[in-house]
Amino acid sequence: MTIAAIVLVIFLIATAAITFFALKKAFKMAIRAAIVAIILLVALVGGASLWWFGSGSVEKPPATKKSR
């Protein structure tokens, strides 16, 4: 899950950069910065939650034979 968290953060950072440059001519700087900040916040929260909840090791109980 750590790899998934890293990939998610990198993907959303790239999305934020593309959004920033795509909206360069359409919006004022404050609106662009707010949109990019929201995307980066989602990246950080999503990556942190994947890392936090996915880092626990799940151990299976030992296999036992059923006796009749």
C-alpha angles and dihedrals in degrees: 000000000000090000090050090052092050092047091049093051093047091047093050093045088054089048090051091051093048091047091049093054095038092054093043095109099030104058140032119261096257094055092046091050091050092051092048091047091053092050091048091048090053089049093052096044093045094047093046093049093049090048094045099045097033098049096074114104115233111215120197118219115252116273114255131193118240113232122211 
